[in-house]
């Protein structure tokens, strides 16, 4: 009996180790967000009072303007959607790269603070020496 229980417990624990259950991100999805940039790269700060975050599948969300108005200061408008993948266990944003109007952009890190209702992402565009943090606040 003990051997059977131990075998069952070992298989159950190992299956959880090798197969991670999908989870849903606990981020409010609506158009009630605002955003701003923090670093002031190129002596510029972005601000966008109308950000939308929508749920996609599993642990993915889409932000309507990842630059929070930063790229608008250079004539590129506010329409810069970005799909992000969130690690539900740690509430961190997974790194990714993509092509923006300014060149290749790298999201290096980010996190969701559920107590403060803030999503923060750190992104860089090396070609133009842009190193910025976007902070999204649920209103």
N, CA and C atoms as a LAMMPS dump frame, in Angstrom:
ITEM: TIMESTEP
0
ITEM: NUMBER OF ATOMS
417
ITEM: BOX BOUNDS ff ff ff
-5.0000000000000000e+02 5.0000000000000000e+02
-5.0000000000000000e+02 5.0000000000000000e+02
-5.0000000000000000e+02 5.0000000000000000e+02
ITEM: ATOMS id mol type element x y z
1 1 1 N 0.816 -1.189 0
2 1 2 C 0 0 0
3 1 3 C 0.864 1.258 0
4 2 1 N 1.913 1.252 0.854
5 2 2 C 2.795 2.417 0.92
6 2 3 C 3.504 2.629 -0.408
7 3 1 N 3.938 1.556 -1.051
8 3 2 C 4.643 1.658 -2.318
9 3 3 C 3.735 2.232 -3.392
10 4 1 N 2.491 1.798 -3.448
11 4 2 C 1.533 2.298 -4.424
12 4 3 C 1.273 3.787 -4.222
13 5 1 N 1.099 4.192 -2.981
14 5 2 C 0.866 5.603 -2.685
15 5 3 C 2.085 6.448 -3.071
16 6 1 N 3.277 5.976 -2.746
17 6 2 C 4.506 6.693 -3.067
18 6 3 C 4.659 6.819 -4.582
19 7 1 N 4.373 5.755 -5.319
20 7 2 C 4.46 5.781 -6.771
21 7 3 C 3.456 6.764 -7.353
22 8 1 N 2.218 6.733 -6.846
23 8 2 C 1.188 7.666 -7.303
24 8 3 C 1.617 9.11 -7.03
25 9 1 N 2.126 9.382 -5.822
26 9 2 C 2.555 10.723 -5.453
27 9 3 C 3.717 11.179 -6.32
28 10 1 N 4.674 10.307 -6.595
29 10 2 C 5.827 10.642 -7.431
30 10 3 C 5.393 10.981 -8.847
31 11 1 N 4.508 10.191 -9.426
32 11 2 C 4.014 10.449 -10.78
33 11 3 C 3.242 11.755 -10.824
34 12 1 N 2.417 11.999 -9.834
35 12 2 C 1.629 13.229 -9.779
36 12 3 C 2.539 14.468 -9.692
37 13 1 N 3.54 14.413 -8.832
38 13 2 C 4.466 15.537 -8.68
39 13 3 C 5.294 15.75 -9.937
40 14 1 N 5.773 14.67 -10.542
41 14 2 C 6.56 14.79 -11.76
42 14 3 C 5.734 15.312 -12.918
43 15 1 N 4.486 14.887 -13.022
44 15 2 C 3.652 15.375 -14.118
45 15 3 C 3.423 16.865 -13.987
46 16 1 N 3.296 17.367 -12.781
47 16 2 C 3.168 18.807 -12.58
48 16 3 C 4.447 19.54 -12.886
49 17 1 N 5.578 18.867 -12.674
50 17 2 C 6.874 19.477 -12.954
51 17 3 C 7.093 19.626 -14.451
52 18 1 N 6.712 18.611 -15.223
53 18 2 C 6.96 18.636 -16.655
54 18 3 C 5.84 19.312 -17.445
55 19 1 N 4.677 19.39 -16.899
56 19 2 C 3.549 20.005 -17.598
57 19 3 C 2.992 21.129 -16.744
58 20 1 N 3.196 22.343 -17.199
59 20 2 C 2.687 23.482 -16.449
60 20 3 C 1.262 23.782 -16.894
61 21 1 N 0.373 23.82 -15.934
62 21 2 C -1.017 24.111 -16.24
63 21 3 C -1.138 25.537 -16.76
64 22 1 N -1.947 25.771 -17.803
65 22 2 C -2.138 27.136 -18.281
66 22 3 C -2.854 27.964 -17.21
67 23 1 N -2.535 29.229 -17.186
68 23 2 C -3.18 30.088 -16.209
69 23 3 C -3.635 31.368 -16.898
70 24 1 N -4.498 32.078 -16.253
71 24 2 C -4.974 33.343 -16.793
72 24 3 C -4.353 34.489 -16.017
73 25 1 N -4.03 35.537 -16.733
74 25 2 C -3.446 36.714 -16.122
75 25 3 C -4.544 37.511 -15.437
76 26 1 N -4.28 37.937 -14.228
77 26 2 C -5.258 38.691 -13.445
78 26 3 C -5.079 40.203 -13.66
79 27 1 N -5.104 40.643 -14.913
80 27 2 C -4.966 42.058 -15.256
81 27 3 C -6.303 42.533 -15.796
82 28 1 N -6.824 43.64 -15.265
83 28 2 C -8.094 44.157 -15.802
84 28 3 C -7.958 44.481 -17.292
85 29 1 N -8.894 44.01 -18.075
86 29 2 C -8.843 44.28 -19.512
87 29 3 C -9.996 45.205 -19.867
88 30 1 N -9.62 46.401 -20.29
89 30 2 C -10.603 47.411 -20.682
90 30 3 C -9.857 48.6 -21.252
91 31 1 N -10.594 49.666 -21.491
92 31 2 C -9.985 50.892 -21.993
93 31 3 C -9.772 51.904 -20.871
94 32 1 N -9.814 51.458 -19.643
95 32 2 C -9.669 52.363 -18.491
96 32 3 C -8.226 52.438 -17.995
97 33 1 N -7.275 52.543 -18.9
98 33 2 C -5.862 52.608 -18.558
99 33 3 C -5.264 53.921 -19.035
100 34 1 N -4.235 54.36 -18.367
101 34 2 C -3.42 55.477 -18.84
102 34 3 C -1.971 55.018 -18.763
103 35 1 N -1.094 55.721 -19.469
104 35 2 C 0.296 55.321 -19.465
105 35 3 C 1.234 56.5 -19.564
106 36 1 N 2.433 56.292 -19.038
107 36 2 C 3.476 57.314 -19.133
108 36 3 C 4.829 56.617 -19.164
109 37 1 N 5.827 57.325 -19.718
110 37 2 C 7.183 56.795 -19.688
111 37 3 C 7.93 57.442 -18.529
112 38 1 N 8.938 56.74 -18.04
113 38 2 C 9.621 57.131 -16.81
114 38 3 C 11.03 57.694 -17.047
115 39 1 N 11.806 57.105 -17.957
116 39 2 C 13.229 57.437 -18.08
117 39 3 C 13.544 58.772 -18.743
118 40 1 N 12.727 59.211 -19.683
119 40 2 C 13.032 60.452 -20.399
120 40 3 C 14.136 60.287 -21.434
121 41 1 N 14.138 59.153 -22.124
122 41 2 C 15.12 58.938 -23.193
123 41 3 C 15.007 60.042 -24.231
124 42 1 N 16.14 60.449 -24.773
125 42 2 C 16.208 61.531 -25.766
126 42 3 C 15.524 62.805 -25.248
127 43 1 N 15.565 63.006 -23.938
128 43 2 C 14.933 64.163 -23.281
129 43 3 C 13.446 64.266 -23.577
130 44 1 N 12.79 63.118 -23.716
131 44 2 C 11.37 63.078 -24.066
132 44 3 C 10.631 62.162 -23.103
133 45 1 N 9.452 62.603 -22.691
134 45 2 C 8.569 61.774 -21.858
135 45 3 C 7.261 61.586 -22.61
136 46 1 N 6.75 60.371 -22.576
137 46 2 C 5.481 60.085 -23.219
138 46 3 C 4.361 60.034 -22.203
139 47 1 N 3.17 60.358 -22.689
140 47 2 C 1.98 60.252 -21.849
141 47 3 C 0.792 59.968 -22.76
142 48 1 N 0.002 58.976 -22.374
143 48 2 C -1.188 58.623 -23.135
144 48 3 C -2.307 58.309 -22.145
145 49 1 N -3.349 59.15 -22.092
146 49 2 C -4.447 58.925 -21.144
147 49 3 C -5.445 57.86 -21.586
148 50 1 N -5.282 57.329 -22.798
149 50 2 C -6.269 56.391 -23.353
150 50 3 C -5.624 55.107 -23.837
151 51 1 N -5.221 54.266 -22.91
152 51 2 C -4.617 52.973 -23.245
153 51 3 C -5.671 51.884 -23.053
154 52 1 N -5.667 50.931 -23.969
155 52 2 C -6.541 49.767 -23.842
156 52 3 C -5.669 48.526 -23.667
157 53 1 N -6.055 47.687 -22.722
158 53 2 C -5.403 46.388 -22.564
159 53 3 C -6.48 45.334 -22.744
160 54 1 N -6.223 44.415 -23.661
161 54 2 C -7.214 43.367 -23.902
162 54 3 C -6.595 41.989 -23.698
163 55 1 N -7.425 41.08 -23.23
164 55 2 C -6.991 39.706 -23.022
165 55 3 C -6.975 38.988 -24.356
166 56 1 N -5.959 38.184 -24.567
167 56 2 C -5.892 37.343 -25.754
168 56 3 C -6.15 35.913 -25.296
169 57 1 N -5.225 35.017 -25.448
170 57 2 C -5.409 33.645 -24.974
171 57 3 C -4.408 33.34 -23.87
172 58 1 N -4.809 32.466 -22.973
173 58 2 C -3.967 32.005 -21.871
174 58 3 C -3.308 33.169 -21.133
175 59 1 N -2.015 33.294 -21.293
176 59 2 C -1.239 34.267 -20.523
177 59 3 C -0.783 35.458 -21.377
178 60 1 N -1.547 35.778 -22.415
179 60 2 C -1.178 36.871 -23.315
180 60 3 C -2.191 38.018 -23.228
181 61 1 N -1.638 39.233 -23.324
182 61 2 C -2.466 40.436 -23.381
183 61 3 C -1.957 41.306 -24.512
184 62 1 N -2.773 42.258 -24.942
185 62 2 C -2.328 43.235 -25.935
186 62 3 C -2.527 44.626 -25.368
187 63 1 N -1.465 45.426 -25.445
188 63 2 C -1.479 46.819 -25.011
189 63 3 C -1.592 47.672 -26.261
190 64 1 N -2.485 48.669 -26.262
191 64 2 C -2.733 49.459 -27.469
192 64 3 C -1.59 50.395 -27.847
193 65 1 N -0.813 50.866 -26.889
194 65 2 C 0.309 51.768 -27.181
195 65 3 C 1.438 51.488 -26.192
196 66 1 N 2.36 50.61 -26.575
197 66 2 C 3.42 50.217 -25.645
198 66 3 C 4.306 51.4 -25.264
199 67 1 N 4.39 52.432 -26.13
200 67 2 C 5.291 53.559 -25.869
201 67 3 C 4.657 54.647 -25.008
202 68 1 N 3.388 54.505 -24.666
203 68 2 C 2.678 55.49 -23.827
204 68 3 C 2.815 56.907 -24.371
205 69 1 N 2.762 57.051 -25.671
206 69 2 C 2.858 58.379 -26.274
207 69 3 C 4.271 58.838 -26.574
208 70 1 N 5.282 58.09 -26.155
209 70 2 C 6.68 58.471 -26.415
210 70 3 C 6.934 58.629 -27.911
211 71 1 N 6.513 57.652 -28.717
212 71 2 C 6.753 57.716 -30.159
213 71 3 C 5.916 58.8 -30.834
214 72 1 N 4.818 59.215 -30.205
215 72 2 C 4.017 60.315 -30.75
216 72 3 C 4.813 61.616 -30.744
217 73 1 N 5.7 61.791 -29.795
218 73 2 C 6.53 63.005 -29.731
219 73 3 C 7.415 63.153 -30.966
220 74 1 N 7.619 62.047 -31.706
221 74 2 C 8.436 62.078 -32.914
222 74 3 C 7.584 61.931 -34.183
223 75 1 N 6.267 62.134 -34.034
224 75 2 C 5.368 62.119 -35.18
225 75 3 C 4.838 60.752 -35.572
226 76 1 N 4.963 59.76 -34.704
227 76 2 C 4.511 58.414 -35.05
228 76 3 C 3.164 58.04 -34.439
229 77 1 N 2.475 58.961 -33.797
230 77 2 C 1.137 58.701 -33.276
231 77 3 C 1.105 57.816 -32.045
232 78 1 N -0.117 57.412 -31.692
233 78 2 C -0.351 56.628 -30.481
234 78 3 C -0.668 55.162 -30.766
235 79 1 N -0.656 54.753 -32.03
236 79 2 C -1.081 53.409 -32.395
237 79 3 C 0.117 52.47 -32.485
238 80 1 N 0.543 51.937 -31.325
239 80 2 C 1.69 51.039 -31.276
240 80 3 C 1.35 49.833 -30.411
241 81 1 N 0.489 48.944 -30.94
242 81 2 C 0.078 47.784 -30.15
243 81 3 C 1.236 46.811 -29.933
244 82 1 N 1.171 46.122 -28.821
245 82 2 C 2.184 45.14 -28.493
246 82 3 C 1.541 44 -27.731
247 83 1 N 1.799 42.789 -28.193
248 83 2 C 1.336 41.598 -27.494
249 83 3 C 2.399 41.197 -26.479
250 84 1 N 1.97 41.003 -25.25
251 84 2 C 2.877 40.612 -24.172
252 84 3 C 2.461 39.269 -23.607
253 85 1 N 3.45 38.515 -23.172
254 85 2 C 3.193 37.244 -22.5
255 85 3 C 3.584 37.416 -21.039
256 86 1 N 2.663 37.077 -20.15
257 86 2 C 2.868 37.247 -18.721
258 86 3 C 3.049 35.884 -18.066
259 87 1 N 4.057 35.753 -17.229
260 87 2 C 4.225 34.549 -16.428
261 87 3 C 3.276 34.678 -15.237
262 88 1 N 2.22 33.888 -15.246
263 88 2 C 1.172 34.008 -14.227
264 88 3 C 1.658 33.684 -12.817
265 89 1 N 2.64 32.818 -12.712
266 89 2 C 3.128 32.425 -11.393
267 89 3 C 3.902 33.555 -10.716
268 90 1 N 4.609 34.373 -11.523
269 90 2 C 5.45 35.426 -10.952
270 90 3 C 4.975 36.834 -11.29
271 91 1 N 3.945 36.955 -12.125
272 91 2 C 3.437 38.255 -12.596
273 91 3 C 4.504 39.075 -13.313
274 92 1 N 5.401 38.395 -14.028
275 92 2 C 6.43 39.094 -14.784
276 92 3 C 6.164 38.99 -16.281
277 93 1 N 6.631 39.993 -17.014
278 93 2 C 6.507 40.023 -18.466
279 93 3 C 7.691 39.269 -19.055
280 94 1 N 7.417 38.391 -19.994
281 94 2 C 8.487 37.633 -20.628
282 94 3 C 9.168 38.495 -21.696
283 95 1 N 10.499 38.453 -21.768
284 95 2 C 11.232 39.247 -22.767
285 95 3 C 10.834 38.875 -24.183
286 96 1 N 10.934 39.858 -25.097
287 96 2 C 10.64 39.611 -26.506
288 96 3 C 11.236 40.724 -27.338
289 97 1 N 11.393 40.491 -28.616
290 97 2 C 11.83 41.542 -29.525
291 97 3 C 10.822 41.653 -30.662
292 98 1 N 10.74 42.849 -31.247
293 98 2 C 9.819 43.105 -32.351
294 98 3 C 10.313 44.332 -33.107
295 99 1 N 9.755 44.582 -34.271
296 99 2 C 10.136 45.732 -35.078
297 99 3 C 9.153 46.873 -34.811
298 100 1 N 9.7 48.046 -34.453
299 100 2 C 8.889 49.237 -34.221
300 100 3 C 9.208 50.264 -35.306
301 101 1 N 8.554 51.419 -35.259
302 101 2 C 8.83 52.491 -36.217
303 101 3 C 10.256 53.015 -36.094
304 102 1 N 10.884 52.809 -34.954
305 102 2 C 12.244 53.294 -34.722
306 102 3 C 13.298 52.203 -34.924
307 103 1 N 12.896 51.012 -35.242
308 103 2 C 13.84 49.907 -35.409
309 103 3 C 13.491 48.751 -34.502
310 104 1 N 14.429 47.815 -34.367
311 104 2 C 14.19 46.648 -33.527
312 104 3 C 14.082 47.071 -32.066
313 105 1 N 13.013 46.627 -31.428
314 105 2 C 12.74 46.964 -30.036
315 105 3 C 12.818 45.688 -29.21
316 106 1 N 13.409 45.81 -28.038
317 106 2 C 13.546 44.674 -27.145
318 106 3 C 12.856 44.999 -25.823
319 107 1 N 11.871 44.189 -25.466
320 107 2 C 11.271 44.272 -24.135
321 107 3 C 12.132 43.377 -23.258
322 108 1 N 12.827 43.995 -22.291
323 108 2 C 13.787 43.23 -21.488
324 108 3 C 13.173 42.647 -20.233
325 109 1 N 12.199 43.346 -19.672
326 109 2 C 11.554 42.854 -18.452
327 109 3 C 10.284 43.649 -18.204
328 110 1 N 9.542 43.221 -17.225
329 110 2 C 8.329 43.919 -16.837
330 110 3 C 7.625 43.146 -15.747
331 111 1 N 6.647 43.783 -15.145
332 111 2 C 5.909 43.11 -14.09
333 111 3 C 4.527 43.734 -13.915
334 112 1 N 3.639 42.95 -13.35
335 112 2 C 2.282 43.366 -13.021
336 112 3 C 2.184 43.443 -11.507
337 113 1 N 1.847 44.621 -10.985
338 113 2 C 1.661 44.817 -9.553
339 113 3 C 0.153 44.903 -9.317
340 114 1 N -0.436 43.817 -8.859
341 114 2 C -1.897 43.777 -8.704
342 114 3 C -2.375 44.678 -7.568
343 115 1 N -1.568 44.898 -6.54
344 115 2 C -1.981 45.765 -5.432
345 115 3 C -2.092 47.223 -5.879
346 116 1 N -1.158 47.673 -6.719
347 116 2 C -1.175 49.062 -7.204
348 116 3 C -1.894 49.213 -8.537
349 117 1 N -2.279 48.092 -9.152
350 117 2 C -2.923 48.081 -10.468
351 117 3 C -2.041 48.762 -11.519
352 118 1 N -0.741 48.367 -11.529
353 118 2 C 0.223 48.935 -12.478
354 118 3 C 0.949 47.831 -13.224
355 119 1 N 1.046 48.034 -14.539
356 119 2 C 1.827 47.165 -15.405
357 119 3 C 3.017 47.989 -15.886
358 120 1 N 4.209 47.462 -15.724
359 120 2 C 5.426 48.175 -16.102
360 120 3 C 6.236 47.312 -17.06
361 121 1 N 6.718 47.928 -18.155
362 121 2 C 7.615 47.209 -19.062
363 121 3 C 8.846 48.07 -19.34
364 122 1 N 9.991 47.417 -19.407
365 122 2 C 11.248 48.062 -19.758
366 122 3 C 11.558 47.684 -21.2
367 123 1 N 11.774 48.688 -22.056
368 123 2 C 12.043 48.408 -23.461
369 123 3 C 13.182 49.28 -23.975
370 124 1 N 13.866 48.763 -25.012
371 124 2 C 15.023 49.437 -25.586
372 124 3 C 14.967 49.389 -27.104
373 125 1 N 15.423 50.455 -27.723
374 125 2 C 15.687 50.477 -29.16
375 125 3 C 17.131 50.953 -29.282
376 126 1 N 18.051 50.012 -29.384
377 126 2 C 19.481 50.338 -29.36
378 126 3 C 19.911 51.245 -30.5
379 127 1 N 19.318 51.07 -31.68
380 127 2 C 19.709 51.859 -32.852
381 127 3 C 19.62 53.362 -32.569
382 128 1 N 18.623 53.775 -31.778
383 128 2 C 18.423 55.192 -31.468
384 128 3 C 18.753 55.541 -30.021
385 129 1 N 19.408 54.62 -29.329
386 129 2 C 19.794 54.828 -27.923
387 129 3 C 18.594 55.13 -27.026
388 130 1 N 17.47 54.473 -27.314
389 130 2 C 16.273 54.634 -26.481
390 130 3 C 16.264 53.52 -25.45
391 131 1 N 16.168 53.893 -24.196
392 131 2 C 16.102 52.956 -23.08
393 131 3 C 14.998 53.478 -22.178
394 132 1 N 13.825 52.865 -22.237
395 132 2 C 12.643 53.473 -21.624
396 132 3 C 11.851 52.473 -20.789
397 133 1 N 11.096 53.014 -19.869
398 133 2 C 10.167 52.238 -19.057
399 133 3 C 8.78 52.823 -19.264
400 134 1 N 7.835 51.977 -19.634
401 134 2 C 6.435 52.393 -19.741
402 134 3 C 5.681 51.871 -18.54
403 135 1 N 4.925 52.753 -17.942
404 135 2 C 4.128 52.391 -16.767
405 135 3 C 2.656 52.633 -17.077
406 136 1 N 1.876 51.563 -17.002
407 136 2 C 0.452 51.601 -17.306
408 136 3 C -0.322 51.51 -15.985
409 137 1 N -1.268 52.407 -15.784
410 137 2 C -2.05 52.432 -14.543
411 137 3 C -3.512 52.226 -14.866
412 138 1 N -4.154 51.292 -14.15
413 138 2 C -5.587 51.072 -14.292
414 138 3 C -6.321 52.16 -13.524
415 139 1 N -7.177 52.9 -14.218
416 139 2 C -7.876 54.042 -13.613
417 139 3 C -9.174 53.636 -12.955
